[in-house]
Amino acid sequence: MSKVNLGWLFYRKMYRNGNDDSQIKKTINKLIKVNGSDEKLNAKESFKLKTLYPGLLIGSGYTHGLSSDYDSKIGFYFDHTTGLPLIQGSAVKGLLRSCFGLECGSQTDVYKNKKHELIRDLLNKPNIDVEALAKEIFEGIDPETLEPKSIYERDIFYEARVIETEGILLQDDYITPHGDDLLKNPTPLRFIKVAPNVMFEFSFDLKDTTLVSAKEKRELFIQLLEMFGIGAKTNVGYGQFEVVLTQEEIEACQKEENARIHAEKEAKEKAEKEAKKKAESERLAKEEALKKEKEQKKSEGLNALLDCKTLPEGFKLLKDSFGKKPKPSSEEKAIIEKFKKKFNKLSKGDIKTFSKYGV
């Protein structure tokens, strides 16, 4: 925590002498040199986000400004007790609520359906009722009974506190509005912003429900804040954050990544093993089919052998049935022997051919 109350400097001391350029300049310079951070809230669920360039502008709706050129022309929000910048819980809740396209009174969000698609994609739950989820989170309506929940069963949004800086907490900046006359030389307007690389801790008390768990809500809120930012002038780059993981979260992510890689490796090995097993099974089935086909052909050939009227015709049938290296069984030899006895005169070549078949 800083030793100087920044809110007191900004809203009290700066006005002490009215439009005193020297007093205003001195106070602003002191304001942007003060560094400080708040204590962690130690809430049930929390995460850290670090501001990105050009920084964060909060509380611009509060009135501020003297006629002096050195003054900050727009307001800024400082915690009354600590004097440090903080993002109110109502602002965090309001920003997140707008991401769900929830109706506000009679006003409807024209991008409601697209926002519902986004929430489903981020949660990876294509069939979730986003309308019911939004009413449960932001209005405390039970999705099953449609009755208001007890305050103790509702999600609670705490303020986001500055818990760490890189030596600079606040900076001054300028906007140059041109107005309707684009050729007119604009007058720069000074304002104060939270500097880049300032760490905020966003804190919640989230409840597990039938639709989503507290952990899923936390992860969803991180993604939405990182995607849309918070505060004023987000359309020109202010209020953007990057996620900062704790050592435990880094280790958990690494563990999860290692588990994913291991699971993918196991799945790949299993698929390769199954593919190899399938290929081997197909090979054996093919061999068995060829064997049966060969046996069938051999059986048909031997059955037709005795009907052959000439030796060349019979030898061709034997060759087709047994191939180049015949190994006939004793029963098959008996059939070949019977075929041989049909012919009285055999040449040396005929005798040699029969001998190949063991006859």
N, C-alpha and C positions, 0 to 999 in steps of 0.2 A: 504494500500500500504506500502511496506517496505521502510525503510529509506536508504537502501543500494541497488544499482542497481546490481542485481545478474548477469545479462548478462555482465556488465562491469567487475565484478570480474572474471567471467569464461573465457572471451575471451580477456581481456586486462591485468588486474593486474597479473594474473597467469603467463603471458609470460614476465613480466617485466624484470626478471633477467635470462631468458633462462632456462636451465636445472638446476635450483637451487632447490634442494630437500626441503630445509628449507622454501623457498618462496612458492613453490607449495603446500606443506603440510599445511602451515599456511593459505593459501588462500582457499584451499578445506575445511578445518575445519571451517573457518569463513563462507563459503558458505552454508554449511549444518546446521549451527546454526541460520541463518537468517530466520525469519518467516514474512509472509506478505500476504495480499490478495488484490484483485482488487475491483473496484466499479462494481455494477450491471449495466447491459446495458439497462435494462427496455425496451427490445424489445417487439414486438407485441406478439410473441409466445416464451416461454422459459421453460426450465425444469432443475432440478438439478440432477446431478449424482455424487456419491461419489466413489473415487478410492478404490479398494479392494487390499488386499495383493497379490502379492509383490509390487504393485505400477504401475506407468505409466512412459514410456520412450518415449519422443518426441524429434524430431530433431536429431536423431542419424545419419542422412545422412550428417549433417554439419561436416566438417573436424575439428579435434581437436587432440591434443596429442603431448606430448614431450616424450623424452626417459626415463624420470624419472618414477620410479615405483609408485610414489605417484600421478601421473597425471591421469586425466580421459582420457581413451583411445578413447572414442567415443564422438561425439558432443551432444549438447542439444539446444533446441530452447527457447530463452528468448525474450520477447517483447522488442523492441528497446527503447520504451518510458518509460515503467514502470519497465523494468528489471525483470518482473515476468514471470513464465512459462505460456504459453497459447497454446491452440490448434487452429491452423489457420482455418479460415472458409473454405479455399480450401481443407484442410485435412478432415474436417467433411463432406463436400460435396463429396469428392472423395471416402471416406469409404462407405457412404450411396449409392452412385452411383454404386459401385461394388456389392452391395447387390441385385441390380435389374438385373444384368447380361446384362447391356447395352453394345452394341458393341463399341469399341474404335478404330476408324480408320478401318483397315482391320482385326483387331483381334476380334475373337469371343470367347465367354465364353462357355466352354463345359458344365457348370452346369446351363446354362441359364434357361432351362425348370424347373429344380428343384427350382431355385430361384423364378421363376414366381409363382410356386405352393405355396411357402412359403409366398410370398407377398399377394396372394389371401387369404390364411388361416389367416394371421395376420389382414387383413382388413375385413375378413368375407364377402368377395365379390367374390364368385366363378366364376363369369362371366366377371370380369373386365379385360380390355385390359392392361396388365402390361407394355407392350412395349410402348404403347401410353402414359401411365401415367409417365413412366420413362423419355421419351423425353420431356414431358411437364414440369416436375419438374427440370430436370438437363440441358435441352437444350432450354427450353422456346418455344417448338413447340406446337402450338394450335392443339389439337387432332381432331377438326372438320374441320378446314380450312387447316391444315398442313403447316401453315405459321408461321414464327417467331413472338412471342409476343413482345410488347413494354417492355422495361426494367422495367417500372413501374408496369407491370402485371406479372412479373416473381417472383418466389420464391427467397429469398435472404438468404444466409447462413453467419452468423456472427461468429466471433471467440468464442471459449469456454474459459471463464475466471475463475481463481481461486477466489472464493468469501468467502471461509471459510476453516480453518484448525483446527486441534486439537492440535495446538502448534508446529507441525513439518510440514514444507513444502517440504523440500528436504532430501534425504538420499543418501549415497553412497552404491554401490553394486558391485558384482564381477561376471564375467563369467570365466569359465575355459575351453577354447577350447583345445581339444586333438589332432586335426589334424588327419593325416593318421596313425601315430604311436600311437596305443592305450595304449602301455606299457610305453610311455614316460611321465614323470611327467609334468603336464601342468603348464603353467605360468598364474596365475590369472590376469585378466584385470579389472581394476577399471572403474566404470562409475557412473554417477549421474542419479537419478530417482526422480520423484514426489512420495512422501511417500503415504502409504495407509491412508484412512480417510481424504482425501483432497477433498473439495467440488468444483465441476466445474458447472458453469451455461452455458448451451448450448442455444444459442439465434438464432431466425429466424424471417423473415417476410414472412409468408406463405399466399397464396391466395386460396380462395374458387374457385373450378372449377366444371365443369360438371361431372367429374369422382369421385373426392373426395373433402371433405371439408378441410379447414385449420386444424381443430381440429383432423380429421382423420390422416392427414399427421403427425402432432405432435405426436400422440399416436404411429404411425407406427415407427417414428424415434427413440422414446424412446426404443421400443422393439428391434429394430435392433442394436442400440448401446449397449444395455444391453446384447444382444445375442452374438455379434461378438467382442465387444471391439474396441479400437482404439490405434494407436501408433505402436511402434516397439515391436517385440518379443511377440506378442499376442498368438502365438502357444505354448508358455511355461508359460502362465498365466499372463503376464503383460497386462496392458491396460484394465482391466475388471472393471466394475462399478456396483453399485446397485442404484436403483431409490430412491430418497429422496423426499417425498411429503411435500408440504407446509400444514399449518394448514387448510387453505381453501380447499385444495385438499383432505386432510384426512376427513374433514367434508362432502365434496361432495361425496367421496367414501362411507362413512358411510350412507349418505342419500340415495345414489343409492342402497346400500346393503339392507337398511331397506325397500326401495320401492320394491326391488326384493322379499324379504321375504314376505312382505304384499301381493304382487301380487300372489305369489305362494300359500299363505294361502287362499286368495280369490278364486283362481282357484280350490284349493282342496275342499273348502267348496261348491263351485258351482257344482263341479263334484259329490260330495257326495249327495248334494241336488237333482241333476238330477237323480242320480242312485236310490235314495230313492223314488223319484217321479215315476220313471220308474217301480220300483219293486211294488209300490202300484198300479199303473195302470195295471200291469200284473196280480196282485192278484185279483183286481176287475173284470178284463176281464175273469179270470179263474173262479171266483165265478159266474159271469153272464153266462158263458158257461155251468157250472155245473147246474145252475138253469134252463136254457133253456133245457138242456138235461133231467133234472128231470121232467120238465113240459111235454116235448115231450114223455117221457116214461110213465108218468101218463096218458096222453091223449090217447096214443096207448093202454095202459092197459084197460082203461075204455071202449074204443071202442070195445075191444075184449071181455069184460066182459059178454056181453049179449049172446055171442056165446058159452060160457062155459056151459057144460052139467051137471057138477057135482059141488057140493059145495066146496070140497077140491081144485078143479082146480080154481074156482072163488076166494076163499080165498087167495090162493097163488098169484094170479094175483093182488089182492088188496094190499097184503103185499109188493109185489115188486114195486107197483106203489106209495104207500103212506109211506112206511117205518114203523118204530116202533111207531111213534106218529102221527097218521093220523089226518088231519084237512081238510076234504073235504068241498068244497063249496056247496051251495044249489043245483046247477045244477048237481054236482057230486053225491050228496046224492040221487037225483031223479033217476039217472042211477042205483045206488046201490039198491035203493028201488025196481026198476023194475026187477033187477036180483033176489031179494029176493022173489018176488011174483011168480017166476017160480017154486018154490018148496013149496009143501003143508005141508009136515011134516018137522019140524025143531026141533032139540034137544036143550036142555038148552045151550049147548056149542055153537051151531050155533047162537042162539039168542044173546048170550053174544058177539060173534065175530061181528055180525052185529051192535050191540050197540056201539062198538068202532068207527064205522064209522058214528055214529049219526042216525042210521036207526033202 
